[in-house]
Amino acid sequence: MKDLPTLWLSIPLLNTLQQIFLKESAVHVSGEFGVQWLVSLATSPWFILAIIAEIVCFVLWLRVLEQTDLSKAFPLSAVSYVFVLASAWLLYSEPVSALQLGGSALIIAGAWCVSTAPEERAIPASSTKSAQ
């Protein structure tokens, strides 16, 4: 389906937004952990936005899974790690090491390899079991 790349890209972007909203929730909710802290968290606009982002992401993920193989779709969700790393650097001035950049490059390369792999029909796992 032609909407699949858009759906795939929207999932890591929404995951990244959710992590930003959760970070803001954590920063703006103060006090000791307890009932009051939980009430403060649950009524935080940032936390509510995080929940909304998660629900939308969940629905879109189901659409992706409906249209493609799980083994091909799931590895592409790893791109979220790269987006979160970049967002943390841009928004919160968090340091990024050379090792993190290298890992991010590997994630992008892996996602590219998975997404561009040719469709091959292999023998299903259930038919490879030896007769006993």
Secondary structure as GFF3:
##gff-version 3
##sequence-region A 1 132
A	DSSP	alpha_helix	4	28	.	.	.	ID=ss1
A	DSSP	alpha_helix	35	42	.	.	.	ID=ss2
A	DSSP	alpha_helix	45	67	.	.	.	ID=ss3
A	DSSP	alpha_helix	70	73	.	.	.	ID=ss4
A	DSSP	three_ten_helix	74	78	.	.	.	ID=ss5
A	DSSP	alpha_helix	79	92	.	.	.	ID=ss6
A	DSSP	alpha_helix	98	116	.	.	.	ID=ss7
A	DSSP	three_ten_helix	125	128	.	.	.	ID=ss8
###
